[in-house]
Amino acid sequence: MTQQGMAQQLARRGLFVAPFDALADPAVVGDLAAAAESAGWEGFFLWDHLQYGDRVQRIADAWICCAAVAMRTSSLRLGPMVTPLARRRPQVLARQSASLATLSRGRFVLGLGLGDDWVGEFSAYGDEADPSRRGRMLDEGLEVVAGLLAGEPVDHDGEHYAARGVRYLPAPSVPVWLGGRFGNAAPLRRAARHDGLFVIGLGDPSDVGTVLDDLGQHEPRPGFDVVVDLQPDQDPAPWLASGATWVLTRVGPFDLELERVRALVEAGP
């Protein structure tokens, strides 16, 4: 797919919400999602963390919040952004994804990534802390998840995971987006085999062109999404013009006040 082709896709606006502290309640998140849909936002994506340093005291589970969003809305795209696959069992993740896709009537997007151990989200629980090994787990886990979500028989016996002679139904369509930092080749390579790339750490809109050029070398499938997130005071127009197909407005992670968040959501994109 060419850079021009990706740039000509319909550009969409969404919210990138940390369900922390004042928002650490799935019911509150559901209320905000309903308000977001009414205000014209097209996506509502949730940070997926177990902990986030000393400045965050309370955290809600992103997947439970996704169910609340699905129940309170009818058109918003939704999903975790992103879930570290290495701390989940692929077979459970696939079941949950299919259920959320069914519940949302096809609006669920599965955001996956490597994850980071900067506050001990892996090492504190005895999970794999080495990023190279987590990368191999992510690659293998993606193969299992994609196979199960396709609804076809899966027979996998690998280094980290097994799925021996199994088939999952229902098999609704679930787009898979991969998260990764700008300039890292592995996330881009992984994402090109799926449906989208959530790019973290872009410096300015011109970086989107670099991402599109690099993606073009891997020939991503038609409809591939390039997703960026901005602070609320950043102008999305240059990023949309540069070829991003989704521009998300970040909500959080720190000093969240419910009334201020509600005002931001209700103001619309």
C-alpha positions as CSV (number, residue, x, y, z in Angstrom):
1,M,0.0,0.0,0.0
2,T,1.4,3.4,-1.0
3,Q,1.9,6.4,1.3
4,Q,-0.6,8.3,-0.8
5,G,-3.1,5.5,-0.5
6,M,-2.8,5.4,3.3
7,A,-3.0,9.2,3.5
8,Q,-6.3,9.3,1.5
9,Q,-8.1,7.1,4.0
10,L,-10.8,8.7,6.1
11,A,-9.2,10.4,9.1
12,R,-10.9,9.9,12.4
13,R,-10.8,11.4,15.9
14,G,-10.9,9.5,19.1
15,L,-10.0,9.7,22.8
16,F,-7.1,7.8,24.5
17,V,-8.3,7.5,28.1
18,A,-6.3,6.4,31.2
19,P,-8.8,4.8,33.6
20,F,-6.9,6.1,36.6
21,D,-7.9,7.7,39.9
22,A,-11.0,9.8,39.2
23,L,-11.7,7.6,36.2
24,A,-11.0,4.3,37.9
25,D,-14.6,3.2,37.8
26,P,-16.0,1.3,34.7
27,A,-19.4,3.0,35.3
28,V,-17.8,6.4,35.1
29,V,-15.9,5.4,32.0
30,G,-19.1,4.2,30.4
31,D,-20.8,7.5,31.1
32,L,-17.9,9.4,29.5
33,A,-18.0,7.1,26.4
34,A,-21.7,7.8,26.0
35,A,-21.0,11.5,26.2
36,A,-18.1,11.2,23.8
37,E,-20.3,9.5,21.2
38,S,-22.9,12.2,21.5
39,A,-20.2,14.9,21.1
40,G,-19.0,13.4,17.8
41,W,-15.9,11.4,18.9
42,E,-15.4,8.3,16.8
43,G,-13.2,6.2,19.0
44,F,-12.7,5.5,22.8
45,F,-9.5,3.6,23.6
46,L,-8.2,2.7,27.1
47,W,-4.8,2.5,28.6
48,D,-4.2,-1.0,30.0
49,H,-2.0,-1.0,33.1
50,L,-1.7,-2.7,36.5
51,Q,0.3,0.1,38.0
52,Y,1.7,3.5,36.9
53,G,4.1,4.8,39.5
54,D,3.5,6.7,42.7
55,R,1.4,9.5,41.2
56,V,-1.5,7.1,40.3
57,Q,-3.3,5.5,43.2
58,R,-6.3,3.8,41.6
59,I,-6.6,1.9,38.3
60,A,-9.6,0.3,36.6
61,D,-9.2,-2.8,34.4
62,A,-9.2,-1.7,30.7
63,W,-11.1,-4.8,29.5
64,I,-13.9,-4.4,32.0
65,C,-14.1,-0.7,31.0
66,C,-14.3,-1.8,27.3
67,A,-17.4,-3.8,28.2
68,A,-19.0,-0.8,29.8
69,V,-18.2,1.3,26.8
70,A,-19.7,-1.3,24.4
71,M,-22.9,-1.3,26.5
72,R,-23.3,2.4,26.6
73,T,-22.5,3.3,22.9
74,S,-23.6,2.2,19.5
75,S,-21.1,3.7,17.0
76,L,-17.8,4.3,18.9
77,R,-14.8,2.2,18.0
78,L,-13.3,0.9,21.3
79,G,-10.5,-1.2,22.7
80,P,-7.4,-1.5,24.9
81,M,-4.5,0.6,23.8
82,V,-2.4,-1.4,24.3
83,T,-2.5,-4.7,26.2
84,P,0.9,-6.4,26.7
85,L,0.3,-9.8,25.3
86,A,3.1,-11.4,27.3
87,R,1.1,-11.0,30.5
88,R,-2.0,-12.6,29.1
89,R,-2.8,-16.1,27.9
90,P,-3.5,-15.9,24.1
91,Q,-6.4,-18.3,24.3
92,V,-8.1,-16.3,27.0
93,L,-7.3,-13.0,25.2
94,A,-8.9,-14.4,22.0
95,R,-12.1,-15.5,23.8
96,Q,-12.4,-12.0,25.5
97,S,-11.8,-10.3,22.2
98,A,-14.4,-12.3,20.3
99,S,-16.9,-11.6,23.2
100,L,-16.2,-7.9,23.1
101,A,-16.5,-7.8,19.3
102,T,-19.9,-9.6,19.6
103,L,-21.1,-7.3,22.4
104,S,-20.1,-4.2,20.5
105,R,-21.5,-5.4,17.2
106,G,-18.1,-5.3,15.5
107,R,-16.7,-2.1,17.0
108,F,-13.9,-3.7,19.1
109,V,-10.2,-3.1,18.1
110,L,-7.6,-5.3,19.8
111,G,-4.6,-3.2,20.6
112,L,-1.5,-5.3,21.5
113,G,2.1,-4.5,22.3
114,L,5.3,-5.4,24.1
115,G,4.6,-3.5,27.4
116,D,7.2,-1.8,29.6
117,D,8.6,-2.8,33.0
118,W,9.6,0.8,34.1
119,V,7.4,0.6,37.2
120,G,7.6,-3.2,37.6
121,E,4.4,-4.2,35.8
122,F,6.1,-7.5,34.9
123,S,8.9,-8.0,37.4
124,A,6.8,-7.2,40.5
125,Y,4.5,-10.2,39.6
126,G,7.1,-12.7,38.5
127,D,6.3,-12.1,34.8
128,E,8.8,-11.9,32.0
129,A,10.8,-8.7,32.4
130,D,13.3,-9.1,29.6
131,P,12.0,-7.1,26.5
132,S,13.7,-9.4,24.0
133,R,12.0,-12.5,25.4
134,R,8.6,-10.6,25.6
135,G,9.1,-9.7,21.9
136,R,9.3,-13.4,21.1
137,M,6.3,-14.1,23.2
138,L,4.4,-11.3,21.4
139,D,5.2,-12.7,18.0
140,E,4.2,-16.2,18.9
141,G,1.1,-15.1,20.8
142,L,0.0,-13.0,17.9
143,E,0.0,-16.1,15.7
144,V,-2.1,-18.0,18.2
145,V,-4.6,-15.1,18.7
146,A,-5.0,-14.4,15.0
147,G,-5.6,-18.1,14.3
148,L,-8.2,-18.5,17.0
149,L,-10.0,-15.3,16.0
150,A,-10.2,-16.5,12.4
151,G,-12.5,-19.3,13.5
152,E,-10.4,-22.0,11.8
153,P,-8.8,-25.0,13.4
154,V,-5.5,-24.1,15.2
155,D,-2.8,-26.6,16.0
156,H,0.1,-24.8,17.5
157,D,2.9,-26.1,19.8
158,G,5.6,-23.4,20.3
159,E,8.2,-22.2,22.7
160,H,5.8,-20.3,24.8
161,Y,2.2,-21.3,23.9
162,A,0.2,-24.2,22.8
163,A,-3.2,-24.5,21.1
164,R,-3.6,-28.1,20.0
165,G,-6.4,-29.0,17.7
166,V,-8.8,-26.2,18.8
167,R,-11.3,-24.0,17.1
168,Y,-13.1,-20.9,18.4
169,L,-16.6,-19.7,17.5
170,P,-18.1,-17.2,17.2
171,A,-15.4,-15.6,14.9
172,P,-16.3,-12.0,14.5
173,S,-13.9,-9.6,12.7
174,V,-11.4,-8.1,15.1
175,P,-8.9,-5.6,13.8
176,V,-5.5,-5.9,15.5
177,W,-3.4,-2.8,16.1
178,L,0.2,-3.0,17.3
179,G,1.7,-0.3,19.5
180,G,5.3,0.7,19.3
181,R,7.7,3.6,19.7
182,F,8.7,5.7,16.7
183,G,11.9,4.5,15.2
184,N,11.7,0.9,16.4
185,A,11.6,-1.5,13.5
186,A,10.1,-4.6,15.2
187,P,6.7,-3.0,16.1
188,L,6.4,-1.7,12.6
189,R,7.2,-5.1,11.1
190,R,4.6,-6.8,13.4
191,A,1.9,-4.2,12.7
192,A,2.3,-4.5,8.9
193,R,1.1,-8.1,9.1
194,H,-2.1,-7.0,10.9
195,D,-4.5,-3.9,10.7
196,G,-2.8,-0.9,12.3
197,L,0.1,0.8,14.1
198,F,-0.3,2.9,17.2
199,V,2.9,5.1,17.1
200,I,4.3,6.3,20.4
201,G,6.7,9.1,20.7
202,L,6.4,11.0,17.5
203,G,8.2,14.4,17.5
204,D,6.2,16.3,14.9
205,P,3.7,15.6,12.0
206,S,6.5,15.1,9.5
207,D,7.4,11.9,11.4
208,V,4.1,10.3,10.2
209,G,5.5,10.5,6.6
210,T,8.6,8.5,7.8
211,V,6.3,5.9,9.3
212,L,4.3,5.7,6.1
213,D,7.4,5.3,4.0
214,D,8.7,2.5,6.3
215,L,5.4,0.8,6.3
216,G,5.2,0.9,2.5
217,Q,8.3,-1.4,2.4
218,H,6.2,-4.1,4.2
219,E,3.1,-3.8,1.9
220,P,0.4,-3.5,4.6
221,R,-3.1,-4.6,3.7
222,P,-5.7,-2.1,2.4
223,G,-7.3,-0.1,5.1
224,F,-4.3,-0.2,7.4
225,D,-4.5,2.4,10.2
226,V,-1.8,4.7,11.4
227,V,-2.8,6.0,14.9
228,V,-1.2,8.8,16.9
229,D,-2.1,10.5,20.2
230,L,-1.8,14.1,21.1
231,Q,-2.2,16.3,24.2
232,P,-5.5,18.2,24.4
233,D,-3.9,21.5,23.5
234,Q,-2.2,20.2,20.3
235,D,-3.7,20.9,16.9
236,P,-4.7,17.6,15.2
237,A,-4.9,19.2,11.7
238,P,-1.2,18.8,10.7
239,W,-1.2,15.2,11.9
240,L,-4.3,14.4,9.9
241,A,-2.8,16.1,6.9
242,S,0.4,14.1,7.2
243,G,-1.4,10.8,6.8
244,A,-2.5,9.6,10.2
245,T,-5.8,7.8,9.9
246,W,-6.7,8.2,13.6
247,V,-5.7,11.1,15.9
248,L,-6.5,10.4,19.5
249,T,-6.7,13.1,22.2
250,R,-4.9,11.9,25.4
251,V,-6.9,12.0,28.7
252,G,-4.5,11.5,31.6
253,P,-2.5,9.9,33.0
254,F,-2.0,12.4,35.9
255,D,-4.1,14.9,37.9
256,L,-7.4,13.7,36.5
257,E,-10.4,15.7,37.6
258,L,-13.8,14.3,36.5
259,E,-15.4,17.6,35.7
260,R,-12.5,18.8,33.6
261,V,-12.4,15.5,31.7
262,R,-16.1,15.6,31.1
263,A,-15.8,19.2,29.7
264,L,-13.1,18.0,27.4
265,V,-15.1,15.1,26.2
266,E,-18.3,17.1,25.7
267,A,-16.5,19.7,23.7
268,G,-16.1,17.2,20.9
269,P,-13.2,16.7,18.5
